[in-house]
Amino acid sequence: MRGGRQLTAAAALALAALVGLAGCGKKAAVRPACPPGQDCVLIGNAAELSSLDPHHVTGIWEARVMRDAFIGLTVDDVDGNTQPGIATSWETSADGLVWTFHLRESVWSDGAPVTADDFVFAYRRSLDPKTANETAALIYVLKNAQPVNAGKLPVEALGVKALDPRTLQITLEHPAPYLPELTKHLSMLPVPKHAVEKWGDAWAQPAHYVSNGPFTPAEWRLGDYMKSVKNPRFYGTAGVCPAAVYYYPTNDAISAERRVLRGELDVSTDILSNRIAYLQKKAPGYVRVKTWLGVAYASFNSNVPGLNDPRVRRALSMSIDREFITGKLLRGGQLPAYTFTPPGMANYTTVAPPEWSSWSFERRQAEARRLLAEAGYGPGHPLKVEIKLRNSPDPTLFYPAIQADWKSIGVDARLAQVETQVAYADYRSRNYQVADAAWIADYNDPITFLFLMRSDTGAQNYSDYRNPAYDGLLAKADAEADAKVRATYLAQAEQLMLSDAPVAPIFFYVSKNLVSPSLSGWVDNLSDRHPSSQLCRKKD
């Protein structure tokens, strides 16, 4: 069994060597024309966008574009830290439930003023069931958000109010000291009320687009690029470096790598993990690797016969050789994951991993076979599953190893590789058996991971995990004012979920970017957020 994985690693290394040789040829850089005396930044952005509407997107590649186009109440600085955005200051009531935000004077890209009413409109729209915002559950912390999103209350019942054009009041269901981090999220970005009311969903087409951030989407060539241009009416436009930003869908990380090295792209937001060491030697100064608050995991569809049995799910999880994947295949600094919430999360405590995580791999395989047999599977009746995986760099590298791991315990696993957007659409509609998934922190608090398995989360709860005890612990955490006690409830919830195994954590992420040394303003940070406005071309 071990030899099968060694063959996979050897094949990957051979492929990397061949690609490295193929990339040595010289080719003239091809870049779009920029205004005379100005510069454009070209970003290899992993995947195609599904929309330019912040309430209709979920991917980090889409969030990258949205954060360049919109400024919420708060915003990321170059270090990934939260700082005032449209809100210049705020205060909180003694019980932590009522927040009052004071807004700066600013305008949309068409000159209309940005007002508190735009935020009220945006938050109501974000939670309106007609919008079908798949990340709406993330902001259920807002008063009445859940019944509004379920269609049980009108959107006017949501706990947001414009006290005057530049004062916004938000009322919460429970104290949430992390609210200033949450207000950066896509679901809490403002949208232009006047443009949406005029154009409907067509407001998010480049011809009608209105934004309040440093850039405004201006041209979208499906399958080629999306272009955003500098917004001259942005309140901080004097500090914006590029005249335009081009976002290219780059599912093929090797091709994107070549384009960066040839000068056709300035940034690639992913690198094939097992090429990091090679690139650090070949192209000194390009590789940027940093610890990232994210987890790669396999999600088990609990609606599928076999996978609805926790014994089967535990067997599949414990038989994944995470050390081999991170140490021999990826080799990019990723850490094996036996818990779901990454280490280093704020407002949390250490969660004990499953007992079997300390066993030898051989013992884990033996226990996995026993659990499968107990559930009715064995040589005469093997478990058969399909693993649906994204066509992005790392999954195509390590899922063949997982396939081999499961074969060694008698599971017949078939790989089905699809485009990233298609994969996530299938996960959200439960059109899968085992899903190759990942989650990156929306903000630095454990609830951004643990809410995914709450029974009322909806589309993002890919496994359809439902456990009233888990929900109850999260509810107790929500109602708890003491940070240490809250962390204890959250840890208990995570341990319960890990025992039920609706997901199998595989590894904790590192961000892997290839950045041209010709750019300044890129600062490696824990959230892997890099405002395009600050990416400046170095002077010769």
N, C-alpha and C positions, 0 to 999 in steps of 0.2 A: 504493500500500500504506500509506504513511504517513497518507493521508487517512482510511482506514478506522479507524485508531486514534484520529485526531483526532475523528471522529464519535462513537466510544465515549466519549471523555473529555467531549465536549460534552453528550452525553446524560446522563452521570453528573452533570455540573454542573447541568444543568437539573432533574434529579430532586432533587438536594440543595436547590435553591432552592424547588421546590414543597413539599418536605417541611418546610423551614424555615418557610414561610408557614403551612402547615397546623398546625404545632406552636405557633403564637402564641396560639391560643385558650386561655382560662382554663377550668380544670376543677378541682373540689374534689379534694384528695388523699384517697385511700382507703388506710387502713392498718389492719392487724389490731390487735385490742385487746391491750394488754400489762398485766401486773399493776400495780395502782396504785402510783405513785411509782417505777416502774422503766421501763426502755426496751428496745425491740427494735431490732435492726438488720436491714434488708431489703436483700438482695443480688440483683441481676440476674446470674445465674450462667451465662449463655451457652447451656447445653444441658440436656436432661433427664438425670438420673442413670440408670445402668443397674443399679446395685446399691448397697447400703450396706456391702458386704463389701470391706475394703481389698485382699483378694487376688483380687477379681473386677472391678476397675475399672482404667482406664488413662488417662482424660482429666484434664486440669488442672482442669476444673470439678468433677470428682469428687474429685480430690485436695484441693481447697479444703475440701470438707465433711469428708473423712477427717482432715485435719490439725487441724480444730477438735474432732474427736471423740477422737482418739488422740494420745498422746505416746509417741514412741519413746525409744530410748536418748539421742538428741539431738533438738534442736528448733530451729526458726527463731526469732530474736528479731524485733523490729519493723523492724530494719535489714536483715533477710534473712540475718544471720550465724548460724553454728552455735553453739549453746550447750548446756550440759548439760540433759538432759530427765529421764527416769527414772534415768539414770546420772548420778551426781554427780561421778564421777571415773573414770579408767581409766589403765592402763599397758600398755606393749607390750614383748614380748620383744626381745632384742638383734637377732634376725634379722627382726623385723617381722612374724612369722607368727602369734604368739599374743597376743591382746588380752584383758585382764581388766577387766570393767566392774563397778563397785560401784554398786548400786541404792539409791535413796532408799526410805524407808518410804512406801508409798502404797497406795491401794485402788481397786478398780473402782467403778463407779457404783452397784452393788448391795451394796457394803460388803466384798466378798471381797478379800483382799490381792493386790496385784500382785507376782508373784514371778519369779525368774529362770526358773522352769519354764514360765511363760506365754510367755516369749520363745523358749525352746527349742521349745515346742509350735508357736508361730506360724511360726518359721523352717522347721521341718519341714513344716508344712502349706503354707507358701508354695511350697515346692519339690516337694511331693508331686505326681506326675503326675496323680493323681486330682482335685486342686484345679483344674488347668488354668489356673494363673496365667500370663497372657500376658506379664508382665514378669519372670518368674522368671530369665531369662537375665541380667538386670541384676545379680543377686547370685551369679553363678557364681564370684565371688572367694572364697566360702566353701568350705572344704575339702570335697571330694566332692560339691559342689552339682550339677555337671553330670550325673554318673552317677546321682545320686539322682533328679534331674528327668527323666532318661531312663528311669527304672525299672530301671536296672542294679544299683543298690545300695538297700538298705532305708533309710528316712528316718533310722533310728537311726545311720547311718554319717556323717551330716552333722556338720561340725566345730563343733558348739555343745554346751555342757555347762553345767549348773547346778551350780556347786561348793557352793553352799548357797542358801537362799531369796533372798539378796540379793547374790549374786556370780555373774556370767555370764562364761563363757570362750568366746571365738570363735577358731577356728583357720582360717587362710586358706590358699589354694592358692599365693599369691605375695604379696609385700609390697604393701600398698595404703594409703599414707598418707592417702588421701581417705576411709577408712572412716567417720570421724565424720560426714562429709557424707552418705555413703550410708545410714547408719542412720536418717536422716530419711525415707527413701523408703517408699512404700506397702508394698513387698514386705518391709520390715523393721519394720513397725509390729507391736506386740503385739496379739494377740487373746485374749479371755477363754477359757481352756481349759475351765473349768467350764461356761460357757454354751454353747460349741460342742458339747461332749460331751453336754449335756442336750438341746439343741434341733436339732442338726445345722445344715443350711443356714438353717433358720428363725431361727437366733439373730440374723441380720442384719435381721429385720423389727422395726419400731419397738416392737411389743408385747413383744419379748424382748430388746431391744437392751441391751448392756452396753458401756460405754466407760471409758477412764481419763483422758480429756482434759477441757478446760474445758466442753464441751457434749456432750449425749447426744441423738441423733436420737429424736424422740418422735412425729412425725406426717408421713406422706408421702401427699400427694394427687397422684397421677400427672397430669402435665400442668399442675399448678397451682403447688404449692410443696412443699418439704421443710422441716420445722421442727425445729430442735434447741434444747433447753432447757439452761439453766445446770446444770452438774453440781455439786451442793453438796458432794460428797465429793472433788472434785478438789483435789490438794494446794495448788494456788495459787488457789483459788476466790475468796479475798479480793481479788485483783487483777483479777478478771474483770468487765468493765463491763456488757454486755447481759444481760438476763434470758433472752433467746431470740434466735436468728438464723433468719431465713427465707431460703431459697435458691429463687429463681424461675428456671425455664428461660426464657431470653430470646434465642431465635434471631434475632429481629428487633431489631437494634441501634437503629434509629430509634424504634421503640416504647419500648424500654427507656430511651432518651435522654429522651423525653417524660415518662416516669414518674418519672425522677430529678428533672427540672426541676419537676414538679408536686408533688414530695414523697412520691410513692407508693413510691419506692425510695430507698435511701440511696446505693447503689453500682450502677453497671453496669460489668461487667468487660471490656467491649469498646466501642469507638466506631468508627463508619465512618471510615476514615482521612481521606477527603477532606472530612470535616466538622469536623476538629479546629480549623482556623483560624476557621471560623464560630462554633464553640462557645466558643472562647476570648474572642471579642468579645461574644457573646450572654449567656454565663453565666460571668463572670470568677470564678476560684477553684474551678471544678468540674473542669476538665480536668487530668489527671495523666498525663504522658507521660515515659517513662524508657527508656534503653537496656536491652535484655533479651537474655539468652542463649538465643536461639531462631532457627530458620531455617524459612522456608517453601520447599517444594520440590515438584517433580513427580516421582512415582515411576513407573518403567516396569516393567510386569509382564514379566519375562524369559521367561515361559511362553507368551507370545502371539507368533505368527508375525509377523515384521517387527521387533517390539520385542526379540526375542532376538538381534538383530544390533547389536553395539556401534556400527557406522557409522550406523545409523538413530538410535540414541539420542543420539550426539554431534551429529548434524544437528539433531535436535529441540532439544537443549539450547542449541546455539550460535545458533539462530535466534530465541531469546526476547529481546526488547528490554527488559532489566531496568531500564535507565536511564529509559525511558519509563514503565514501571510505577511505579517508586518516585518519580520526579520530577514526573510529570504526572497520574497517576491517584491514587496513595495519598497522597502529600504529607504523610506523618505523621512523617518523620524516618527511615524505613526505608532501609537501605543495600543497593545491588545486591549479590547474592551469587554469586560464581564459585567459592567453596570451600564445603565443607559445615559446617565447624566455625567458629562465630562468632569474630570478633576479640575479644581481651581474655580468652580462656580462660586459667585458671591452668595451670601445668605444661606449657606448650606453646611452640611456636616458629612463626614465620611460614611459611605454606604458599604456595608459588607457585601462582597460578591458572593455568588452561589458557592456552596461548600465544594462542589465538584471542580471549581476553578483551580484548586490547588492539587488536584489529582494528576497522575501521569496521564499522557494522552491515551495510552493503551488501556488504562483502567476506565477512562471516560468512554472509550469506544465499547468496552465490554458492558458497561452500564447502559449505554444507548441501545445496544442490541437487546438487552433484557427488557428495557422499557417498551421497545417496539414489539417484542414478542408478547408482552403483557397486554398490549393494545391490539393484538391479533395479526401482526405482520411478521413475516419471516421468509425463509428461502422459497417456500411453496406459495406464498402470498406476499410478494414484496410491495412496499409502499412506492407508488409512482407519483412524482411531482414535476411540475414545470417551474423553472426559475426564470422569471422575466427580469432582464437586466438592461440598464441604460447603455447606450453605445458611447459612453464616455470612457476616458483612458483607464482608470484603475479597475472598475468593475470587470472589464473584459480581460484583465490580467488575473484577478484573484478568484473569480467565480468558478473557473475550471478546477481550481484547487478545492473549493468547497464541494463541487460536484464529485471529485475523487474521494474526498473525506466521507461523503454520504454513501458513495458506492461501497466503501469499505465496511459499512454497517448494514449493507443489504438494501439500500434505497436506490431506486432507479430515478435519477434526476436528469431532466433534459433542460438545456439552456435555450432561451429564446431572447435574442438580442433585438431591441427596438430603439428608435430615436427617443431621446430623453423626454421630450414633450409628450410623446405618445405613451411612454411608460408611466409617467406620473398621472396622465389622464386615466389610464387603465387602473392604477392603484386607487385613485379617488372613486372610481365607479365599481371597484372590487372585481375588475376583470383580470384576475390573476390568481395564482396559487401561492407561490413564494415570490416576494418582491425584493429586488435590490433597491434599497432606499437609503436616504441620508437626511439628517436634520442639522441645520446650523442655528445657533442661538439667535433669536430675534432681539434679545436683551440679556443682560448678565444676571439672571435669576433662574433657579432650577425649574420654576413652573413653566418656562418656555419649552422645556422638554417633556415634563410630566403631564401637561395638559393634553398632549397628543393621544394619550390612552384613556382620557376621560370619556365616558359613554355618550355625553352630549356634544362632543367636539365635532362630529360630523365627518366630512370628506377626508380630513387630515388623519383621522383614526383609521388608517388603512386596514388594520387587522380586524376592525369591528369588535375590539376588546370591550367587554362589559362586565364590570365587577362592582356591585354596590358598595362593598367594603373599601375598594380603591377610591371611588367617588366620594365616599364619606370622609376619608382621611384628607383628601384635597379640600373638601368643604371645611373641615376643622382647621386646616392650615390657613385658609382664606380668612377665617374669623378670628384668628389668633394674632394679638398685638405683639406678644413677646417673640422676638426674632429667633431665639434659640428653641423655644417650644415649637414654633412654626416649622423650623428646619427638621425637628424630630418627626413631626407628622408627615412631612414630605418624604423623609428617608424611609419611614415605615411603609408609605404608599409605594415607593419604588421597589422595596424588597418584596412586597406582595406581588407586584406586577412581574418582577423577574422570576418569581416562583411559578406564576401562571404561564410565563414565556410566550406572550403574543408576538414578541419580537426576539431576535437573537442579535444583541450588540456584537459587532465584529472588531472595529477599531475606532480610536479617537483620532480626529483629523489633525493635520497640519495644513496651513494654507501654502500653496505652491504656485508662485507667480514667476513669470519670466519678464523682466522689465529692462528695457534698454537703458544703459548707463547715460544716454544722452538726455534723460529726463531727470529733473529734480522734483521734490515735493512728494515722493512716494515714501511713506513711513510704515514699516512693518508693525502691525499691531494685532492684538488678540482677537479683534472682531473682523479683521481682513476687510476693512472699509477704507477706501482711498478716494476722496473726492476728486473727480476729474478736473474740477476748477483749479486745483492746486498743482497740477502736473505741468511743469514749465520746461521748455527746451533750454538746455544749458547753452550759454554763449561760448563760441569757440575762442 
